[in-house]
Amino acid sequence: MYRSIYILLFAIIVASGMASCSKIDDFRSQFGSSGTLFYPGKLDSARVFNGKNRVEIRGLFLSDPSITLIRVFWNNRHDSLSVPFQRKNGVDTVSIVVGQLPEGNISFEVRTYDAKGNVSIPVNVSGYVYGDQYQQSLLNRGISSAQLSWATDTTTINWADVGATDGGTKIRIQFADSLGMAHDTLIMPVQKGMVTMLPGYLRGSSFRYQTYILPDPTAIDTFAVPFDSVTPSNLYRERDITNRNTTFTFNYDDAGPAESAIRLVDSNYSTKYLLKTYYTDMYTQLQFPVPTVINAYTLTSGNDAPVRDPKNWNLAGSNDGITWTTLDTRVNQSFPNRTQTIKFVTDNSSAYTYYRLNITANNNDNTGLFQCTEWRLLQYY
């Protein structure tokens, strides 16, 4: 009986020893052969670089060659990104882009893993994600003035001064030149006294521009502000070229030498052109030796009888005297004062040899007399 008891106790001791060995093996498997807990190397020098609905996490691996996986957690660990990784010799640089992020501040937890599933201690970093709200808050750089010189066909843009971080990284400008060719150029901004010249600029046109802005010095994305359109003001001198080797013609003249049609362009504001009978198809015409650009013209009312004033008319240009292009049309125009000069500006930028003033109505229901003191053609340069 005692022998049976000894044998049973020996079996229990052996079984207990085997169970203990199994637990030790499990412990060693989890904590290493030395019995200590094993952590893979963590990501060193981790930094977050902000972007548009994304960030880039950068860091270094200095020594541990066993790392095979990097995981990034955010949103209280509800979201994560796993990136397989193969270590090389020496120091490895890590770059992980996390996309499709909401706008605002976000905290990240970075862990590394080895092939056995061992996990590193966490590395916590945070960054700011830019998005639509930031985009909508952006404005293009201000323009103090934009002037087109007709003398050189050059538009000069004077930019508003800005602070060190307010001027953007570059400015994109789109414009058309006088030949109709489109230009799309980038310029690098400066803070103060910035001036941009657009040579060969098409008169009467607008240019578009947009500013590219980097949200912070280390951001990985640049934002483009929507285009603004600007029409430069005209900077020019004006000259009267009515009598520059021109030939004057007309189709009606019935008042005699003192008030004949030629008085309309004689540069004398004390004379006038008078028709005793007005006709709705009447015109006067100036012919230049070569095609010439006219930008504006003036008419001066007579010295009396407002009912004789021109009321409706158009100015037309031609290079053969047959085919005409209407450059300006006026309807129900009035001259409140006697011998009053009014200037009329056209959008014309083409050169014509012939310019014709067609008077289609006078101020007396197209009956009676017509009169006008002076008609002058003006050129901007």
C-alpha positions, 0 to 999 in steps of 0.5 A, a space after each residue: 500500500 505504501 508503495 502505491 502511495 509513493 508511486 502516485 505522489 511521484 506521478 503528481 510531482 512529474 506532471 506538475 514539473 511538466 506543467 511548470 516547464 510548459 508555462 516557462 516555455 510560454 513565458 520565454 516565448 513572450 518575453 524572450 529567452 532571458 525572461 525579459 519583455 522584448 520591445 522592437 525599436 520605436 520610431 525616433 525623431 518623429 514629426 508630423 508635416 501638415 497638408 490638405 486633408 492629409 499629413 506626412 509622418 517622418 522619423 528615423 530607425 537607428 538600430 533595430 533590424 527586426 522591424 517589419 511593420 509600422 502602424 499608425 493609429 488615430 481617432 482614439 485608435 478607431 482608425 489605423 494604417 499599416 505599412 510593411 517595412 524592410 530595414 536596411 543597414 544603418 539609419 533608415 528614414 521613414 515617411 508615411 502619408 496618412 490621407 482622407 483626414 478631416 480638417 483640424 487637430 489630430 493626434 497620432 500613435 505610432 508603433 512598430 512590430 517585428 516578425 514575431 508580433 512584438 510591439 514597440 512602446 508608442 510614439 505620440 505626435 500630433 498635427 493640423 490637417 488643412 481643408 475646405 474651411 482653410 481654403 475658403 478663408 484665403 484671399 489673393 494678394 492685393 493690388 494697389 494699382 494696375 495701369 496700361 500705358 498706351 505709349 508702350 502697351 505695357 501694363 504695370 502692376 503695383 502690388 500691396 505690401 505684405 508681411 513675411 508670411 502673407 505674400 504667398 509662394 508664387 503668383 500666377 498671371 494670365 493675360 493676352 497680348 496685342 496680337 491675341 496670344 495668351 500668356 500664362 506666367 508665374 512670378 515669385 513675390 517679394 514683401 515690399 515694393 513689388 512691381 510686375 510689368 506685362 509687355 505688349 498688353 491687349 488694350 481693353 482686356 483684363 488679366 487674371 491672377 491667383 496666389 499660391 499659399 503655403 499654410 506653414 513653413 513645413 506644410 506638404 501642400 500648397 493652396 491655390 486661391 481662386 482667380 481674380 480678374 482685373 482690368 487695368 486703367 488706361 494711362 495715355 496722352 491724347 492728341 487731336 489728329 483731325 487735320 493730319 493730312 486728311 481729306 474731308 468730304 460730305 454729301 450735303 452742303 447748302 448754306 454758303 461759304 460762311 457756314 459750309 461743311 468745311 467749317 465742321 473741321 476748321 478748328 474754329 469754334 466761332 464758326 459752324 456747319 449749317 444745313 438749311 434742309 436736314 436729310 437722314 442720310 447725311 454724313 461727313 467723312 475724313 480720310 487719312 493717308 494711311 490706316 490710323 487708330 481713332 480712340 475718341 471724338 468730340 462734337 460741339 453744339 451750335 451757337 443757337 437753336 438747340 432743335 438743330 443739334 444732332 440727336 442720333 448718329 454713328 461713327 464708322 471706319 473703313 479701309 476701302 470706303 465701301 465696307 464699313 465697321 460701326 465703331 460707336 453709336 449714340 441715340 437721344 444725345 443732348 447738348 444742354 449748352 450752346 457751343 458745348 463740346 462733348 467727348 465720346 470714347 470708343 472701344 476701337 483699337 483697329 486702324 482705318 483709313 476712312 472715318 465717317 460720321 453718319 447723322 441719322 436724326 436731328 433734335 427736331 424730328 428730322 425736319 428743319 435745319 441741322 447745325 454743328 460747330 466742330 467734329 474732332 478725331 482724337 488718338 490716345 498714345 
